Amino acid sequence: MTDRYSGLTVTFRKDIRDDDAEVIITAIRLIKGVLSVDSIPSTTDLLIATNRVKAELRNKLWDVLE
């Protein structure tokens, strides 16, 4: 028996401009069965969370190297 998916999440390697993302959004909308495509704007909360994760990983790496 195979699994079924109700959706997929796409994450960009780095933030991109909204006008650059529009081409990608349009392409995804053209895929058969796609009901909607929503964008997630970069916010201060996202930046803070990203920096905290980076700091935590950096600290763990230093612990390993010591």
Distance bins in CASP14 RR format, pairs under 12 A and 6 or more apart:
PFRMAT RR
TARGET T0000
AUTHOR 0000-0000-0000
RMODE 2
METHOD distances of the structure
MODEL  1
5 33 0 0 0 0 0 1 0 0 0 0 0
5 34 0 0 0 0 0 1 0 0 0 0 0
6 33 0 0 0 0 0 1 0 0 0 0 0
6 34 0 0 0 0 0 1 0 0 0 0 0
6 35 0 0 0 0 1 0 0 0 0 0 0
6 36 0 0 0 0 0 1 0 0 0 0 0
7 28 0 0 0 0 0 1 0 0 0 0 0
7 31 0 0 0 0 0 1 0 0 0 0 0
7 33 0 0 0 0 0 1 0 0 0 0 0
7 34 0 0 0 0 1 0 0 0 0 0 0
7 35 0 0 0 0 1 0 0 0 0 0 0
7 36 0 0 0 0 0 1 0 0 0 0 0
7 37 0 0 0 0 0 1 0 0 0 0 0
7 38 0 0 0 0 0 1 0 0 0 0 0
8 28 0 0 0 0 1 0 0 0 0 0 0
8 31 0 0 0 0 1 0 0 0 0 0 0
8 33 0 0 0 0 0 1 0 0 0 0 0
8 34 0 0 0 0 1 0 0 0 0 0 0
8 35 0 0 0 0 0 1 0 0 0 0 0
8 37 0 0 0 0 0 1 0 0 0 0 0
9 28 0 0 0 0 0 1 0 0 0 0 0
9 37 0 0 0 0 0 1 0 0 0 0 0
9 38 0 0 0 0 0 1 0 0 0 0 0
9 40 0 0 0 0 1 0 0 0 0 0 0
10 16 0 0 0 0 0 1 0 0 0 0 0
10 21 0 0 0 0 0 1 0 0 0 0 0
10 24 0 0 0 0 1 0 0 0 0 0 0
10 25 0 0 0 0 1 0 0 0 0 0 0
10 27 0 0 0 0 0 1 0 0 0 0 0
10 28 1 0 0 1 0 0 0 0 0 0 0
10 31 0 0 0 0 0 1 0 0 0 0 0
10 34 0 0 0 0 0 1 0 0 0 0 0
10 37 0 0 0 0 1 0 0 0 0 0 0
10 38 0 0 0 0 0 1 0 0 0 0 0
10 39 0 0 0 0 0 1 0 0 0 0 0
10 40 0 0 0 0 1 0 0 0 0 0 0
11 40 0 0 0 0 1 0 0 0 0 0 0
11 46 0 0 0 0 0 1 0 0 0 0 0
11 50 0 0 0 0 0 1 0 0 0 0 0
12 18 0 0 0 0 0 1 0 0 0 0 0
12 20 0 0 0 0 1 0 0 0 0 0 0
12 21 1 0 0 1 0 0 0 0 0 0 0
12 24 0 0 0 0 1 0 0 0 0 0 0
12 25 0 0 0 0 0 1 0 0 0 0 0
12 39 0 0 0 0 0 1 0 0 0 0 0
12 40 0 0 0 0 1 0 0 0 0 0 0
12 42 0 0 0 0 1 0 0 0 0 0 0
12 46 0 0 0 0 0 1 0 0 0 0 0
14 20 0 0 0 0 0 1 0 0 0 0 0
14 21 0 0 0 0 0 1 0 0 0 0 0
14 42 0 0 0 0 1 0 0 0 0 0 0
14 50 0 0 0 0 0 1 0 0 0 0 0
15 21 0 0 0 0 1 0 0 0 0 0 0
15 39 0 0 0 0 0 1 0 0 0 0 0
15 40 0 0 0 0 0 1 0 0 0 0 0
15 41 0 0 0 0 1 0 0 0 0 0 0
15 42 1 0 1 0 0 0 0 0 0 0 0
15 43 0 0 0 0 0 1 0 0 0 0 0
15 46 0 0 0 0 1 0 0 0 0 0 0
15 47 0 0 0 0 1 0 0 0 0 0 0
15 50 0 0 0 0 0 1 0 0 0 0 0
16 22 0 0 0 0 1 0 0 0 0 0 0
16 23 0 0 0 0 0 1 0 0 0 0 0
16 24 0 0 0 0 1 0 0 0 0 0 0
16 25 0 0 0 0 0 1 0 0 0 0 0
16 39 0 0 0 0 0 1 0 0 0 0 0
16 40 0 0 0 0 0 1 0 0 0 0 0
16 41 0 0 0 0 0 1 0 0 0 0 0
16 42 0 0 0 0 1 0 0 0 0 0 0
17 23 0 0 0 0 0 1 0 0 0 0 0
17 24 0 0 0 0 0 1 0 0 0 0 0
17 39 0 0 0 0 0 1 0 0 0 0 0
17 41 0 0 0 0 0 1 0 0 0 0 0
17 42 0 0 0 0 0 1 0 0 0 0 0
18 24 0 0 0 0 0 1 0 0 0 0 0
18 25 0 0 0 0 1 0 0 0 0 0 0
18 39 1 0 0 1 0 0 0 0 0 0 0
18 40 0 0 0 0 0 1 0 0 0 0 0
18 41 0 0 0 0 1 0 0 0 0 0 0
18 42 0 0 0 0 0 1 0 0 0 0 0
19 25 0 0 0 0 0 1 0 0 0 0 0
19 26 0 0 0 0 0 1 0 0 0 0 0
19 39 0 0 0 0 0 1 0 0 0 0 0
20 26 0 0 0 0 0 1 0 0 0 0 0
20 39 0 0 0 0 0 1 0 0 0 0 0
21 27 0 0 0 0 0 1 0 0 0 0 0
21 28 0 0 0 0 0 1 0 0 0 0 0
21 37 0 0 0 0 1 0 0 0 0 0 0
21 38 0 0 0 0 0 1 0 0 0 0 0
21 39 1 0 0 1 0 0 0 0 0 0 0
21 40 0 0 0 0 0 1 0 0 0 0 0
21 41 0 0 0 0 0 1 0 0 0 0 0
21 42 0 0 0 0 0 1 0 0 0 0 0
22 28 0 0 0 0 0 1 0 0 0 0 0
22 29 0 0 0 0 0 1 0 0 0 0 0
22 37 0 0 0 0 0 1 0 0 0 0 0
22 39 0 0 0 0 1 0 0 0 0 0 0
23 29 0 0 0 0 0 1 0 0 0 0 0
23 30 0 0 0 0 0 1 0 0 0 0 0
24 30 0 0 0 0 0 1 0 0 0 0 0
24 31 0 0 0 0 0 1 0 0 0 0 0
24 37 0 0 0 0 1 0 0 0 0 0 0
24 39 0 0 0 0 1 0 0 0 0 0 0
25 31 0 0 0 0 0 1 0 0 0 0 0
25 34 0 0 0 0 0 1 0 0 0 0 0
25 36 0 0 0 0 0 1 0 0 0 0 0
25 37 1 0 1 0 0 0 0 0 0 0 0
25 38 0 0 0 0 1 0 0 0 0 0 0
25 39 1 0 0 1 0 0 0 0 0 0 0
25 40 0 0 0 0 0 1 0 0 0 0 0
26 34 0 0 0 0 0 1 0 0 0 0 0
26 37 0 0 0 0 1 0 0 0 0 0 0
26 39 0 0 0 0 0 1 0 0 0 0 0
27 34 0 0 0 0 1 0 0 0 0 0 0
27 37 0 0 0 0 1 0 0 0 0 0 0
28 34 1 0 0 1 0 0 0 0 0 0 0
28 35 0 0 0 0 0 1 0 0 0 0 0
28 36 0 0 0 0 1 0 0 0 0 0 0
28 37 1 0 1 0 0 0 0 0 0 0 0
28 38 0 0 0 0 0 1 0 0 0 0 0
28 39 0 0 0 0 0 1 0 0 0 0 0
29 35 0 0 0 0 1 0 0 0 0 0 0
29 36 0 0 0 0 1 0 0 0 0 0 0
29 37 1 0 1 0 0 0 0 0 0 0 0
29 38 0 0 0 0 0 1 0 0 0 0 0
29 39 0 0 0 0 0 1 0 0 0 0 0
30 37 0 0 0 0 0 1 0 0 0 0 0
31 37 0 0 0 0 1 0 0 0 0 0 0
40 46 0 0 0 0 1 0 0 0 0 0 0
41 47 0 0 0 0 0 1 0 0 0 0 0
42 48 0 0 0 0 0 1 0 0 0 0 0
42 49 0 0 0 0 0 1 0 0 0 0 0
42 50 0 0 0 0 1 0 0 0 0 0 0
43 49 0 0 0 0 1 0 0 0 0 0 0
43 50 0 0 0 0 0 1 0 0 0 0 0
44 50 0 0 0 0 0 1 0 0 0 0 0
44 51 0 0 0 0 0 1 0 0 0 0 0
45 51 0 0 0 0 0 1 0 0 0 0 0
45 52 0 0 0 0 0 1 0 0 0 0 0
46 52 0 0 0 0 0 1 0 0 0 0 0
46 53 0 0 0 0 0 1 0 0 0 0 0
47 53 0 0 0 0 0 1 0 0 0 0 0
47 54 0 0 0 0 0 1 0 0 0 0 0
48 54 0 0 0 0 0 1 0 0 0 0 0
48 55 0 0 0 0 0 1 0 0 0 0 0
49 55 0 0 0 0 0 1 0 0 0 0 0
49 56 0 0 0 0 0 1 0 0 0 0 0
50 56 0 0 0 0 0 1 0 0 0 0 0
50 57 0 0 0 0 0 1 0 0 0 0 0
51 57 0 0 0 0 0 1 0 0 0 0 0
51 58 0 0 0 0 0 1 0 0 0 0 0
52 58 0 0 0 0 0 1 0 0 0 0 0
52 59 0 0 0 0 0 1 0 0 0 0 0
53 59 0 0 0 0 0 1 0 0 0 0 0
53 60 0 0 0 0 0 1 0 0 0 0 0
54 60 0 0 0 0 0 1 0 0 0 0 0
54 61 0 0 0 0 0 1 0 0 0 0 0
55 61 0 0 0 0 0 1 0 0 0 0 0
55 62 0 0 0 0 0 1 0 0 0 0 0
56 62 0 0 0 0 0 1 0 0 0 0 0
56 63 0 0 0 0 0 1 0 0 0 0 0
57 63 0 0 0 0 0 1 0 0 0 0 0
57 64 0 0 0 0 0 1 0 0 0 0 0
58 64 0 0 0 0 0 1 0 0 0 0 0
58 65 0 0 0 0 0 1 0 0 0 0 0
59 65 0 0 0 0 0 1 0 0 0 0 0
59 66 0 0 0 0 0 1 0 0 0 0 0
60 66 0 0 0 0 0 1 0 0 0 0 0
END
